[in-house]
């Protein structure tokens, strides 16, 4: 971590999420029929943080769901012989709702493509939007975020690590040199 560059510290991350919450409310003209769905793992705590910020601003909170996309990934068989499948929890109907998918980082777009497939299996939303904390570029699919905390221009030799207090005990986004295994 000596070569790591801090992209967002805890205060900057909080400000980015506050701005994103305002943008979500503004674009959707409030929170009527709005639901947040966090993509496991990093998107889940971010979805709950956005929910809290939206509730503070609007006085009402959108529903929040949790999405596991493991079996929807186009590389799931390469992940391991026994991929860990976690529970998807969407305890509300998504039919005719505006769904905001929430993730920590967008890179190639393949995770979001898998998430779109998974969401459609749960119903027919009127609209799906995407909120990410970090857009690091280098897309392989034509997928772009609607709401973004920060946009970076990265190389394939770099890796963006998002550490969230709910998972890692601290809030920080780091840009690091990828090790040889990550590059392959």
ChimeraX commands (.cxc) that place a marker at each C-alpha (Angstrom):
marker #1 position 0.00,0.00,0.00 radius 0.5
marker #1 position 3.08,2.24,-0.06 radius 0.5
marker #1 position 2.44,3.06,-3.74 radius 0.5
marker #1 position -1.23,3.80,-3.08 radius 0.5
marker #1 position -2.66,7.19,-3.88 radius 0.5
marker #1 position -5.67,8.36,-1.87 radius 0.5
marker #1 position -8.43,9.29,-4.30 radius 0.5
marker #1 position -11.18,9.92,-1.72 radius 0.5
marker #1 position -10.79,10.11,2.04 radius 0.5
marker #1 position -13.74,9.65,4.40 radius 0.5
marker #1 position -14.90,13.28,4.20 radius 0.5
marker #1 position -14.59,13.44,0.42 radius 0.5
marker #1 position -16.50,10.17,0.11 radius 0.5
marker #1 position -19.27,11.52,2.31 radius 0.5
marker #1 position -19.49,14.72,0.24 radius 0.5
marker #1 position -19.62,12.70,-3.00 radius 0.5
marker #1 position -22.45,10.54,-1.66 radius 0.5
marker #1 position -24.35,13.63,-0.48 radius 0.5
marker #1 position -24.04,15.17,-3.94 radius 0.5
marker #1 position -25.15,11.90,-5.57 radius 0.5
marker #1 position -28.20,11.76,-3.28 radius 0.5
marker #1 position -29.19,15.29,-4.34 radius 0.5
marker #1 position -28.68,14.39,-8.02 radius 0.5
marker #1 position -30.83,11.23,-7.67 radius 0.5
marker #1 position -33.64,13.25,-6.08 radius 0.5
marker #1 position -33.36,16.02,-8.67 radius 0.5
marker #1 position -33.35,13.72,-11.70 radius 0.5
marker #1 position -36.31,11.72,-10.36 radius 0.5
marker #1 position -38.22,14.76,-9.07 radius 0.5
marker #1 position -38.40,13.25,-5.59 radius 0.5
marker #1 position -38.48,9.68,-4.39 radius 0.5
marker #1 position -41.92,8.46,-5.44 radius 0.5
marker #1 position -41.56,4.94,-6.89 radius 0.5
marker #1 position -37.79,5.10,-6.40 radius 0.5
marker #1 position -35.87,2.06,-5.09 radius 0.5
marker #1 position -32.16,1.55,-4.50 radius 0.5
marker #1 position -30.57,-1.84,-5.14 radius 0.5
marker #1 position -26.99,-2.37,-3.97 radius 0.5
marker #1 position -24.79,-4.81,-5.86 radius 0.5
marker #1 position -22.88,-7.11,-3.53 radius 0.5
marker #1 position -20.46,-6.42,-2.01 radius 0.5
marker #1 position -19.45,-2.75,-2.09 radius 0.5
marker #1 position -22.71,-1.45,-3.53 radius 0.5
marker #1 position -24.77,-2.61,-0.56 radius 0.5
marker #1 position -23.41,-0.26,2.14 radius 0.5
marker #1 position -23.35,2.57,-0.40 radius 0.5
marker #1 position -27.04,1.98,-1.21 radius 0.5
marker #1 position -27.90,2.19,2.50 radius 0.5
marker #1 position -25.84,5.37,2.89 radius 0.5
marker #1 position -27.64,6.93,-0.09 radius 0.5
marker #1 position -30.96,5.90,1.45 radius 0.5
marker #1 position -30.06,7.71,4.70 radius 0.5
marker #1 position -28.97,10.84,2.83 radius 0.5
marker #1 position -32.09,10.86,0.66 radius 0.5
marker #1 position -34.27,10.42,3.74 radius 0.5
marker #1 position -32.52,13.34,5.46 radius 0.5
marker #1 position -33.14,15.55,2.41 radius 0.5
marker #1 position -36.66,14.42,1.45 radius 0.5
marker #1 position -38.10,13.25,4.77 radius 0.5
marker #1 position -38.92,9.86,3.22 radius 0.5
marker #1 position -36.64,7.01,2.29 radius 0.5
marker #1 position -36.62,4.81,-0.79 radius 0.5
marker #1 position -36.76,1.06,-0.32 radius 0.5
marker #1 position -33.41,-0.74,-0.52 radius 0.5
marker #1 position -32.64,-4.15,-1.92 radius 0.5
marker #1 position -29.51,-6.29,-2.17 radius 0.5
marker #1 position -28.48,-8.04,-5.38 radius 0.5
marker #1 position -26.05,-10.93,-5.79 radius 0.5
marker #1 position -24.94,-11.29,-9.41 radius 0.5
marker #1 position -22.55,-14.24,-9.09 radius 0.5
marker #1 position -24.44,-16.58,-11.41 radius 0.5
marker #1 position -25.18,-13.79,-13.91 radius 0.5
marker #1 position -21.53,-12.95,-14.52 radius 0.5
marker #1 position -20.09,-13.97,-17.87 radius 0.5
marker #1 position -16.93,-15.16,-16.07 radius 0.5
marker #1 position -18.53,-16.96,-13.10 radius 0.5
marker #1 position -17.00,-20.30,-14.06 radius 0.5
marker #1 position -13.54,-18.69,-14.02 radius 0.5
marker #1 position -13.96,-17.24,-10.52 radius 0.5
marker #1 position -13.51,-20.55,-8.73 radius 0.5
marker #1 position -14.73,-24.13,-8.82 radius 0.5
marker #1 position -17.15,-23.29,-6.01 radius 0.5
marker #1 position -18.23,-19.65,-6.35 radius 0.5
marker #1 position -19.75,-18.11,-3.25 radius 0.5
marker #1 position -23.37,-17.32,-3.92 radius 0.5
marker #1 position -24.95,-14.91,-1.48 radius 0.5
marker #1 position -28.57,-14.06,-1.00 radius 0.5
marker #1 position -30.41,-11.53,-3.11 radius 0.5
marker #1 position -32.87,-9.60,-0.97 radius 0.5
marker #1 position -35.43,-7.53,-2.84 radius 0.5
marker #1 position -38.45,-7.58,-0.49 radius 0.5
marker #1 position -40.57,-5.29,-2.67 radius 0.5
marker #1 position -41.99,-5.31,-6.19 radius 0.5
marker #1 position -39.82,-3.56,-8.73 radius 0.5
marker #1 position -42.58,-3.45,-11.34 radius 0.5
marker #1 position -43.13,0.09,-12.65 radius 0.5
marker #1 position -40.50,1.50,-10.25 radius 0.5
marker #1 position -37.37,3.50,-10.95 radius 0.5
marker #1 position -34.48,1.34,-9.82 radius 0.5
marker #1 position -31.13,2.89,-8.99 radius 0.5
marker #1 position -28.46,0.19,-9.10 radius 0.5
marker #1 position -25.63,1.12,-6.74 radius 0.5
marker #1 position -22.05,-0.13,-6.97 radius 0.5
marker #1 position -18.68,1.01,-5.69 radius 0.5
marker #1 position -16.67,0.99,-8.96 radius 0.5
marker #1 position -17.52,0.72,-12.64 radius 0.5
marker #1 position -14.74,-0.50,-14.89 radius 0.5
marker #1 position -15.50,-2.73,-17.90 radius 0.5
marker #1 position -19.29,-2.59,-17.47 radius 0.5
marker #1 position -19.61,-6.38,-17.19 radius 0.5
marker #1 position -20.75,-6.33,-13.56 radius 0.5
marker #1 position -23.51,-3.88,-14.42 radius 0.5
marker #1 position -24.57,-5.95,-17.42 radius 0.5
marker #1 position -24.92,-8.93,-15.11 radius 0.5
marker #1 position -26.86,-6.81,-12.60 radius 0.5
marker #1 position -29.26,-5.64,-15.32 radius 0.5
marker #1 position -29.95,-9.28,-16.26 radius 0.5
marker #1 position -30.53,-10.17,-12.61 radius 0.5
marker #1 position -32.87,-7.23,-11.94 radius 0.5
marker #1 position -35.01,-8.04,-14.98 radius 0.5
marker #1 position -35.53,-11.53,-13.54 radius 0.5
marker #1 position -37.30,-9.86,-10.58 radius 0.5
marker #1 position -39.77,-7.80,-12.57 radius 0.5
marker #1 position -40.20,-4.98,-15.03 radius 0.5
marker #1 position -39.07,-1.62,-13.69 radius 0.5
marker #1 position -40.11,1.52,-15.53 radius 0.5
marker #1 position -36.49,2.70,-15.54 radius 0.5
marker #1 position -33.07,1.57,-14.33 radius 0.5
marker #1 position -30.39,4.11,-13.41 radius 0.5
marker #1 position -26.84,3.54,-12.23 radius 0.5
marker #1 position -25.01,5.18,-9.32 radius 0.5
marker #1 position -21.34,4.43,-8.70 radius 0.5
marker #1 position -18.86,5.93,-6.31 radius 0.5
marker #1 position -15.94,5.61,-8.76 radius 0.5
marker #1 position -15.93,5.47,-12.56 radius 0.5
marker #1 position -12.46,4.33,-13.57 radius 0.5
marker #1 position -13.12,4.22,-17.31 radius 0.5
marker #1 position -11.84,1.58,-19.74 radius 0.5
marker #1 position -15.30,0.25,-20.62 radius 0.5
marker #1 position -15.73,-2.96,-22.63 radius 0.5
marker #1 position -19.52,-2.55,-22.86 radius 0.5
marker #1 position -21.54,0.61,-23.66 radius 0.5
marker #1 position -22.70,1.17,-20.08 radius 0.5
marker #1 position -22.33,4.53,-18.31 radius 0.5
marker #1 position -23.32,5.69,-14.80 radius 0.5
marker #1 position -26.10,8.22,-14.32 radius 0.5
marker #1 position -24.66,9.34,-10.97 radius 0.5
marker #1 position -20.97,9.24,-10.10 radius 0.5
marker #1 position -18.91,10.29,-7.11 radius 0.5
marker #1 position -15.63,10.66,-9.01 radius 0.5
marker #1 position -14.36,9.88,-12.49 radius 0.5
marker #1 position -10.77,8.71,-12.93 radius 0.5
marker #1 position -8.66,7.93,-15.94 radius 0.5
marker #1 position -6.85,4.72,-15.09 radius 0.5
marker #1 position -4.58,2.25,-16.83 radius 0.5
marker #1 position -4.91,-1.52,-16.83 radius 0.5
marker #1 position -1.86,-1.59,-14.56 radius 0.5
marker #1 position -3.77,0.28,-11.85 radius 0.5
marker #1 position -6.43,-0.96,-9.48 radius 0.5
marker #1 position -9.06,1.05,-7.61 radius 0.5
marker #1 position -9.74,-0.24,-4.11 radius 0.5
marker #1 position -12.77,1.06,-2.24 radius 0.5
marker #1 position -12.64,0.45,1.49 radius 0.5
marker #1 position -15.91,0.99,3.35 radius 0.5
marker #1 position -16.24,1.17,7.13 radius 0.5
marker #1 position -19.06,-1.40,7.09 radius 0.5
marker #1 position -16.73,-3.96,5.48 radius 0.5
marker #1 position -13.14,-2.83,6.05 radius 0.5
marker #1 position -13.48,-0.58,9.10 radius 0.5
marker #1 position -12.45,2.59,7.23 radius 0.5
marker #1 position -13.66,4.81,4.39 radius 0.5
marker #1 position -11.06,5.45,1.70 radius 0.5
marker #1 position -10.64,4.99,-2.05 radius 0.5
marker #1 position -7.12,4.13,-3.16 radius 0.5
marker #1 position -5.49,3.93,-6.58 radius 0.5
marker #1 position -2.81,1.27,-6.54 radius 0.5
marker #1 position -0.56,-0.51,-8.98 radius 0.5
marker #1 position -2.13,-3.86,-9.84 radius 0.5
marker #1 position -0.03,-6.87,-8.99 radius 0.5
marker #1 position 0.82,-9.32,-11.79 radius 0.5
marker #1 position -2.04,-11.69,-10.94 radius 0.5
marker #1 position -4.66,-8.93,-11.20 radius 0.5
marker #1 position -3.34,-7.92,-14.63 radius 0.5
marker #1 position -3.89,-11.42,-16.10 radius 0.5
marker link #1:1,2 radius 0.2
marker link #1:2,3 radius 0.2
marker link #1:3,4 radius 0.2
marker link #1:4,5 radius 0.2
marker link #1:5,6 radius 0.2
marker link #1:6,7 radius 0.2
marker link #1:7,8 radius 0.2
marker link #1:8,9 radius 0.2
marker link #1:9,10 radius 0.2
marker link #1:10,11 radius 0.2
marker link #1:11,12 radius 0.2
marker link #1:12,13 radius 0.2
marker link #1:13,14 radius 0.2
marker link #1:14,15 radius 0.2
marker link #1:15,16 radius 0.2
marker link #1:16,17 radius 0.2
marker link #1:17,18 radius 0.2
marker link #1:18,19 radius 0.2
marker link #1:19,20 radius 0.2
marker link #1:20,21 radius 0.2
marker link #1:21,22 radius 0.2
marker link #1:22,23 radius 0.2
marker link #1:23,24 radius 0.2
marker link #1:24,25 radius 0.2
marker link #1:25,26 radius 0.2
marker link #1:26,27 radius 0.2
marker link #1:27,28 radius 0.2
marker link #1:28,29 radius 0.2
marker link #1:29,30 radius 0.2
marker link #1:30,31 radius 0.2
marker link #1:31,32 radius 0.2
marker link #1:32,33 radius 0.2
marker link #1:33,34 radius 0.2
marker link #1:34,35 radius 0.2
marker link #1:35,36 radius 0.2
marker link #1:36,37 radius 0.2
marker link #1:37,38 radius 0.2
marker link #1:38,39 radius 0.2
marker link #1:39,40 radius 0.2
marker link #1:40,41 radius 0.2
marker link #1:41,42 radius 0.2
marker link #1:42,43 radius 0.2
marker link #1:43,44 radius 0.2
marker link #1:44,45 radius 0.2
marker link #1:45,46 radius 0.2
marker link #1:46,47 radius 0.2
marker link #1:47,48 radius 0.2
marker link #1:48,49 radius 0.2
marker link #1:49,50 radius 0.2
marker link #1:50,51 radius 0.2
marker link #1:51,52 radius 0.2
marker link #1:52,53 radius 0.2
marker link #1:53,54 radius 0.2
marker link #1:54,55 radius 0.2
marker link #1:55,56 radius 0.2
marker link #1:56,57 radius 0.2
marker link #1:57,58 radius 0.2
marker link #1:58,59 radius 0.2
marker link #1:59,60 radius 0.2
marker link #1:60,61 radius 0.2
marker link #1:61,62 radius 0.2
marker link #1:62,63 radius 0.2
marker link #1:63,64 radius 0.2
marker link #1:64,65 radius 0.2
marker link #1:65,66 radius 0.2
marker link #1:66,67 radius 0.2
marker link #1:67,68 radius 0.2
marker link #1:68,69 radius 0.2
marker link #1:69,70 radius 0.2
marker link #1:70,71 radius 0.2
marker link #1:71,72 radius 0.2
marker link #1:72,73 radius 0.2
marker link #1:73,74 radius 0.2
marker link #1:74,75 radius 0.2
marker link #1:75,76 radius 0.2
marker link #1:76,77 radius 0.2
marker link #1:77,78 radius 0.2
marker link #1:78,79 radius 0.2
marker link #1:79,80 radius 0.2
marker link #1:80,81 radius 0.2
marker link #1:81,82 radius 0.2
marker link #1:82,83 radius 0.2
marker link #1:83,84 radius 0.2
marker link #1:84,85 radius 0.2
marker link #1:85,86 radius 0.2
marker link #1:86,87 radius 0.2
marker link #1:87,88 radius 0.2
marker link #1:88,89 radius 0.2
marker link #1:89,90 radius 0.2
marker link #1:90,91 radius 0.2
marker link #1:91,92 radius 0.2
marker link #1:92,93 radius 0.2
marker link #1:93,94 radius 0.2
marker link #1:94,95 radius 0.2
marker link #1:95,96 radius 0.2
marker link #1:96,97 radius 0.2
marker link #1:97,98 radius 0.2
marker link #1:98,99 radius 0.2
marker link #1:99,100 radius 0.2
marker link #1:100,101 radius 0.2
marker link #1:101,102 radius 0.2
marker link #1:102,103 radius 0.2
marker link #1:103,104 radius 0.2
marker link #1:104,105 radius 0.2
marker link #1:105,106 radius 0.2
marker link #1:106,107 radius 0.2
marker link #1:107,108 radius 0.2
marker link #1:108,109 radius 0.2
marker link #1:109,110 radius 0.2
marker link #1:110,111 radius 0.2
marker link #1:111,112 radius 0.2
marker link #1:112,113 radius 0.2
marker link #1:113,114 radius 0.2
marker link #1:114,115 radius 0.2
marker link #1:115,116 radius 0.2
marker link #1:116,117 radius 0.2
marker link #1:117,118 radius 0.2
marker link #1:118,119 radius 0.2
marker link #1:119,120 radius 0.2
marker link #1:120,121 radius 0.2
marker link #1:121,122 radius 0.2
marker link #1:122,123 radius 0.2
marker link #1:123,124 radius 0.2
marker link #1:124,125 radius 0.2
marker link #1:125,126 radius 0.2
marker link #1:126,127 radius 0.2
marker link #1:127,128 radius 0.2
marker link #1:128,129 radius 0.2
marker link #1:129,130 radius 0.2
marker link #1:130,131 radius 0.2
marker link #1:131,132 radius 0.2
marker link #1:132,133 radius 0.2
marker link #1:133,134 radius 0.2
marker link #1:134,135 radius 0.2
marker link #1:135,136 radius 0.2
marker link #1:136,137 radius 0.2
marker link #1:137,138 radius 0.2
marker link #1:138,139 radius 0.2
marker link #1:139,140 radius 0.2
marker link #1:140,141 radius 0.2
marker link #1:141,142 radius 0.2
marker link #1:142,143 radius 0.2
marker link #1:143,144 radius 0.2
marker link #1:144,145 radius 0.2
marker link #1:145,146 radius 0.2
marker link #1:146,147 radius 0.2
marker link #1:147,148 radius 0.2
marker link #1:148,149 radius 0.2
marker link #1:149,150 radius 0.2
marker link #1:150,151 radius 0.2
marker link #1:151,152 radius 0.2
marker link #1:152,153 radius 0.2
marker link #1:153,154 radius 0.2
marker link #1:154,155 radius 0.2
marker link #1:155,156 radius 0.2
marker link #1:156,157 radius 0.2
marker link #1:157,158 radius 0.2
marker link #1:158,159 radius 0.2
marker link #1:159,160 radius 0.2
marker link #1:160,161 radius 0.2
marker link #1:161,162 radius 0.2
marker link #1:162,163 radius 0.2
marker link #1:163,164 radius 0.2
marker link #1:164,165 radius 0.2
marker link #1:165,166 radius 0.2
marker link #1:166,167 radius 0.2
marker link #1:167,168 radius 0.2
marker link #1:168,169 radius 0.2
marker link #1:169,170 radius 0.2
marker link #1:170,171 radius 0.2
marker link #1:171,172 radius 0.2
marker link #1:172,173 radius 0.2
marker link #1:173,174 radius 0.2
marker link #1:174,175 radius 0.2
marker link #1:175,176 radius 0.2
marker link #1:176,177 radius 0.2
marker link #1:177,178 radius 0.2
marker link #1:178,179 radius 0.2
marker link #1:179,180 radius 0.2
marker link #1:180,181 radius 0.2
marker link #1:181,182 radius 0.2
marker link #1:182,183 radius 0.2
marker link #1:183,184 radius 0.2
view
